[in-house]
């Protein structure tokens, strides 16, 4: 099986009996090698001593007065943010428990960078052993923003940072043209639309984020995303669900829905409540999904047996920022589940 996403930190962790990622000193120590906290030539002695101590023992307790001793206030703030995150990871015991705790614990906050990094390594864990390249590419949606292009009815997703790099190197920003010219050499990157015929090429460029995912209705890319969403739910809450794309919601007994991103959440709320969303907002809708539980007894009794409708939508600026945590926090689970 291909190895991939080596910079996720997956290989610094190990699985517990539940298949979740137990926090290790190696994983914690890697955070103290980040450029935000590594000493620079101008760093004071107190900062150098603190960094050396945490490098040797990533779980070392650091009292507030040690942070106050740092001459660089920005460095002290960076250390405090990172130590708070470290303490949350250690207390949770696994990356999954830490991630889940953020969204079921009532308002806990972490910088988005840490949330994305946890989603990155958890998705890598879920995909471990796969040879399905389209699912791996779909997994990038869980922790990297996408730029959307709709051309001739096709919905194409490209990594936003990669698109920005292309635009900076060529002076052009039309992703539609970029996709039309897919496969031609560019100054810094090549973006190819990933499909069944060339999916295997993904494994040689898995950390370049330079492939385009087609999530048009009935296309393999959208199916791959559905399979990964199913696996995401099963990994966290040991519940089997079936997810399939739908073209519209015609259910007169529509009782539950959730958005896979912030735009989709508000759009579905308005549609459910009969608010006229207008053509411009409606056109931001990229995909609709129907989720069903294999075991209806795991659902809230008043919802049991009914489907959950989901949506994915782009912003006004044609960006897609998936929030996979919504699947964990907003499913109609029975209290005991």
C-alpha positions as CSV (number, residue, x, y, z in Angstrom):
1,X,0.0,0.0,0.0
2,X,1.3,3.5,-0.8
3,X,2.6,5.7,2.0
4,X,1.6,9.3,1.9
5,X,1.3,12.6,3.8
6,X,4.5,12.0,5.6
7,X,4.4,15.6,7.0
8,X,1.1,14.9,8.8
9,X,2.9,13.4,11.9
10,X,1.2,10.1,11.5
11,X,4.4,8.1,11.8
12,X,5.2,9.8,15.2
13,X,2.1,8.3,16.7
14,X,0.8,4.8,17.4
15,X,-2.6,3.3,17.5
16,X,-4.3,2.2,20.7
17,X,-6.7,-0.7,20.9
18,X,-9.5,1.4,19.5
19,X,-7.5,2.3,16.4
20,X,-7.1,5.9,17.6
21,X,-3.8,7.8,17.7
22,X,-2.2,7.8,21.2
23,X,-0.3,11.0,21.9
24,X,3.5,10.4,22.0
25,X,6.5,12.4,23.1
26,X,7.8,12.3,19.5
27,X,4.6,13.9,18.3
28,X,4.6,16.6,21.0
29,X,8.3,17.3,20.5
30,X,7.8,18.0,16.8
31,X,5.7,21.0,17.7
32,X,8.6,22.5,19.6
33,X,10.6,22.4,16.4
34,X,8.1,24.6,14.6
35,X,9.6,28.0,13.4
36,X,7.1,29.9,15.6
37,X,9.0,28.7,18.7
38,X,12.5,27.7,17.6
39,X,15.1,30.2,18.9
40,X,16.5,32.7,16.4
41,X,19.8,34.6,16.7
42,X,18.1,37.4,18.7
43,X,16.5,35.0,21.2
44,X,17.3,35.7,24.9
45,X,18.9,33.1,27.2
46,X,15.6,32.4,28.9
47,X,14.0,31.5,25.6
48,X,16.9,29.3,24.6
49,X,16.8,27.5,28.0
50,X,13.0,27.0,27.7
51,X,13.3,25.6,24.2
52,X,16.1,23.2,25.2
53,X,14.0,21.9,28.2
54,X,10.9,21.3,26.1
55,X,12.9,19.7,23.3
56,X,14.3,17.2,25.9
57,X,11.0,16.7,27.7
58,X,7.9,17.8,25.6
59,X,5.7,17.2,28.6
60,X,7.6,19.5,31.0
61,X,5.4,21.8,33.1
62,X,6.1,25.4,32.4
63,X,4.8,27.9,35.0
64,X,3.6,31.3,33.9
65,X,6.6,33.1,35.3
66,X,8.9,31.2,32.9
67,X,6.9,32.6,30.0
68,X,7.0,36.1,31.5
69,X,10.8,35.9,31.6
70,X,11.1,35.8,27.8
71,X,12.3,39.1,26.3
72,X,10.2,38.7,23.2
73,X,6.5,39.1,24.0
74,X,5.5,37.5,20.7
75,X,7.6,34.5,21.4
76,X,6.0,34.2,24.9
77,X,2.6,34.3,23.3
78,X,3.5,31.6,20.8
79,X,4.8,29.4,23.6
80,X,1.6,29.9,25.7
81,X,-0.6,29.0,22.8
82,X,1.4,25.9,21.9
83,X,1.6,24.8,25.6
84,X,-2.1,25.1,25.9
85,X,-2.6,22.9,22.9
86,X,0.0,20.4,24.2
87,X,-1.8,20.2,27.6
88,X,-5.1,19.6,25.8
89,X,-3.6,16.8,23.8
90,X,-1.9,15.2,26.8
91,X,-5.1,15.4,28.9
92,X,-7.2,13.8,26.1
93,X,-4.7,11.0,25.5
94,X,-5.5,10.6,21.8
95,X,-5.6,13.0,18.9
96,X,-9.2,11.9,18.2
97,X,-10.3,12.5,21.8
98,X,-8.8,16.0,21.7
99,X,-10.4,16.8,18.4
100,X,-13.8,15.5,19.5
101,X,-13.6,17.3,22.8
102,X,-13.3,20.7,21.0
103,X,-16.7,20.3,19.4
104,X,-18.6,18.4,22.1
105,X,-17.1,20.2,25.1
106,X,-18.9,23.5,24.9
107,X,-17.0,26.3,23.3
108,X,-13.3,25.3,23.7
109,X,-11.1,27.3,21.3
110,X,-7.9,26.5,19.5
111,X,-6.2,28.3,16.6
112,X,-7.5,26.9,13.3
113,X,-4.0,25.7,12.4
114,X,-4.1,23.1,15.2
115,X,-7.6,22.0,14.3
116,X,-6.5,21.5,10.7
117,X,-3.4,19.6,11.8
118,X,-5.4,17.2,13.9
119,X,-7.9,16.7,11.1
120,X,-4.9,16.0,8.8
121,X,-3.3,13.3,10.9
122,X,-6.7,11.7,11.8
123,X,-7.7,11.5,8.2
124,X,-4.3,9.9,7.5
125,X,-5.1,7.3,10.2
126,X,-8.5,6.6,8.6
127,X,-7.0,6.2,5.2
128,X,-4.0,4.1,6.3
129,X,-3.7,1.1,4.0
130,X,-5.8,2.5,1.3
131,X,-4.9,2.4,-2.4
132,X,-7.8,4.6,-3.4
133,X,-6.1,7.8,-4.6
134,X,-9.4,9.6,-5.1
135,X,-10.3,9.1,-1.4
136,X,-6.9,10.4,-0.4
137,X,-7.4,13.5,-2.6
138,X,-10.9,13.9,-1.1
139,X,-9.3,13.8,2.3
140,X,-7.4,17.0,1.6
141,X,-10.8,18.8,1.8
142,X,-10.8,18.0,5.5
143,X,-7.9,20.2,6.3
144,X,-7.1,22.4,3.3
145,X,-9.2,25.1,1.7
146,X,-10.3,24.6,-1.9
147,X,-11.0,27.0,-4.8
148,X,-14.0,26.1,-6.8
149,X,-14.5,26.4,-10.6
150,X,-17.8,25.5,-12.3
151,X,-17.4,25.0,-16.0
152,X,-20.0,23.4,-18.3
153,X,-21.7,22.0,-15.2
154,X,-18.6,20.4,-13.8
155,X,-17.6,21.2,-10.2
156,X,-13.8,21.3,-9.9
157,X,-11.9,21.8,-6.6
158,X,-8.2,22.9,-6.5
159,X,-6.1,23.7,-3.5
160,X,-6.3,27.4,-2.7
161,X,-2.7,27.8,-1.8
162,X,-1.6,26.1,-5.0
163,X,-3.9,28.2,-7.1
164,X,-2.4,31.3,-5.4
165,X,1.1,30.2,-6.2
166,X,0.1,29.6,-9.8
167,X,-1.4,33.1,-10.0
168,X,1.7,34.7,-8.5
169,X,4.0,33.0,-10.9
170,X,2.0,33.7,-14.1
171,X,0.1,36.8,-13.3
172,X,-3.2,35.0,-14.0
173,X,-5.9,33.9,-11.6
174,X,-8.6,32.3,-13.7
175,X,-8.8,28.8,-12.4
176,X,-11.2,27.9,-15.2
177,X,-8.5,28.5,-17.7
178,X,-6.0,26.6,-15.5
179,X,-8.3,23.6,-15.6
180,X,-8.9,23.8,-19.3
181,X,-5.1,23.7,-19.8
182,X,-4.6,20.9,-17.2
183,X,-1.5,18.9,-17.9
184,X,0.5,21.6,-19.6
185,X,3.7,22.7,-17.9
186,X,3.3,25.8,-15.7
187,X,6.1,27.8,-14.2
188,X,5.9,26.3,-10.7
189,X,3.1,23.7,-10.7
190,X,1.1,21.4,-12.8
191,X,-2.6,20.9,-12.0
192,X,-4.2,17.8,-13.5
193,X,-7.9,16.8,-13.0
194,X,-7.7,13.6,-11.1
195,X,-9.8,10.8,-12.4
196,X,-9.9,7.0,-12.6
197,X,-7.5,7.0,-15.6
198,X,-4.7,8.9,-13.8
199,X,-5.5,8.4,-10.1
200,X,-2.3,6.5,-9.4
201,X,-0.3,9.7,-10.2
202,X,-1.5,11.1,-6.9
203,X,0.8,9.0,-4.8
204,X,3.9,10.7,-6.4
205,X,2.6,14.2,-5.6
206,X,0.5,13.7,-2.5
207,X,2.1,16.6,-0.6
208,X,2.2,19.0,-3.6
209,X,-1.6,19.6,-3.5
210,X,-1.5,20.2,-7.2
211,X,-4.3,17.9,-8.4
212,X,-7.9,19.0,-9.1
213,X,-10.8,16.9,-7.8
214,X,-14.0,16.7,-9.8
215,X,-17.0,16.5,-7.5
216,X,-19.7,16.7,-10.1
217,X,-22.8,14.7,-9.4
218,X,-22.2,11.0,-10.5
219,X,-18.5,11.5,-10.8
220,X,-16.0,9.2,-9.0
221,X,-14.6,12.2,-7.0
222,X,-17.9,12.8,-5.3
223,X,-18.3,9.1,-4.5
224,X,-14.9,9.1,-3.0
225,X,-15.8,12.0,-0.7
226,X,-19.0,10.1,0.4
227,X,-17.0,7.0,1.3
228,X,-14.5,9.0,3.3
229,X,-17.3,10.8,5.2
230,X,-18.8,7.4,6.1
231,X,-15.4,6.3,7.3
232,X,-15.0,9.5,9.3
233,X,-18.2,8.9,11.2
234,X,-17.4,5.2,11.8
235,X,-13.9,6.0,13.1
236,X,-15.1,8.5,15.8
237,X,-18.5,7.1,17.0
238,X,-18.5,3.5,15.8
239,X,-21.7,4.1,13.8
240,X,-22.3,2.8,10.3
241,X,-23.9,5.3,8.0
242,X,-24.6,5.4,4.3
243,X,-24.1,8.6,2.4
244,X,-25.1,9.2,-1.2
245,X,-25.3,12.4,-3.3
246,X,-28.8,13.6,-4.3
247,X,-29.8,16.3,-6.8
248,X,-32.5,17.8,-4.7
249,X,-34.5,17.4,-1.4
250,X,-38.1,16.4,-2.1
251,X,-38.8,14.9,1.3
252,X,-42.0,16.4,2.8
253,X,-40.9,15.0,6.1
254,X,-37.5,16.6,6.1
255,X,-36.6,16.8,9.8
256,X,-32.8,17.0,10.1
257,X,-30.0,18.5,8.2
258,X,-26.4,19.7,8.6
259,X,-23.9,21.6,6.5
260,X,-20.5,20.3,5.8
261,X,-19.2,23.9,5.9
262,X,-20.4,27.2,7.3
263,X,-22.0,28.4,4.0
264,X,-23.9,25.2,3.6
265,X,-25.2,25.3,7.2
266,X,-26.8,28.7,6.8
267,X,-28.1,27.9,3.3
268,X,-29.8,24.7,4.5
269,X,-31.2,26.4,7.5
270,X,-32.8,29.0,5.3
271,X,-34.1,26.5,2.8
272,X,-35.6,24.4,5.6
273,X,-37.3,27.5,7.1
274,X,-38.8,28.5,3.7
275,X,-36.6,31.6,3.3
276,X,-36.1,32.8,-0.2
277,X,-32.4,32.4,-0.7
278,X,-32.3,33.9,-4.2
279,X,-30.6,32.5,-7.3
280,X,-27.1,33.8,-6.4
281,X,-27.0,32.0,-3.1
282,X,-28.7,28.9,-4.5
283,X,-26.0,28.7,-7.2
284,X,-23.3,28.4,-4.4
285,X,-24.7,25.0,-3.6
286,X,-22.2,22.4,-4.8
287,X,-23.6,19.1,-3.6
288,X,-26.5,17.7,-1.6
289,X,-26.3,14.4,0.3
290,X,-28.6,11.9,2.0
291,X,-27.2,10.2,5.1
292,X,-28.9,7.1,6.6
293,X,-28.0,5.1,9.7
294,X,-27.7,1.4,9.3
295,X,-28.9,1.0,12.9
296,X,-31.8,3.4,13.5
297,X,-31.7,2.6,17.2
298,X,-28.6,4.8,17.5
299,X,-30.6,7.9,16.5
300,X,-32.7,10.1,18.7
301,X,-36.1,8.4,19.1
302,X,-38.0,11.3,17.5
303,X,-35.7,11.2,14.4
304,X,-35.0,7.4,14.2
305,X,-35.4,6.0,10.7
306,X,-35.5,9.4,9.0
307,X,-32.6,10.5,6.7
308,X,-30.2,13.3,7.5
309,X,-29.7,15.8,4.6
310,X,-26.3,17.4,4.1
311,X,-24.9,20.0,1.8
312,X,-21.6,21.4,0.6
313,X,-21.5,25.0,-0.6
314,X,-18.9,27.6,-1.8
315,X,-18.6,31.1,-0.5
316,X,-19.2,34.2,-2.5
317,X,-15.5,34.2,-3.3
318,X,-15.7,30.6,-4.6
319,X,-14.0,29.0,-1.7
320,X,-14.8,25.8,0.0
321,X,-13.7,25.2,3.6
322,X,-15.0,21.8,4.8
323,X,-15.8,21.4,8.5
324,X,-15.8,17.6,9.1
325,X,-16.4,18.2,12.8
326,X,-20.0,19.1,11.9
327,X,-20.6,15.4,11.2
328,X,-19.5,14.6,14.8
329,X,-21.3,17.4,16.6
330,X,-24.6,17.6,14.7
331,X,-25.8,14.1,14.0
332,X,-29.1,13.2,15.7
333,X,-27.5,10.6,18.0
334,X,-29.4,8.9,20.8
335,X,-27.9,10.1,24.2
336,X,-26.4,6.7,24.9
337,X,-24.6,6.7,21.5
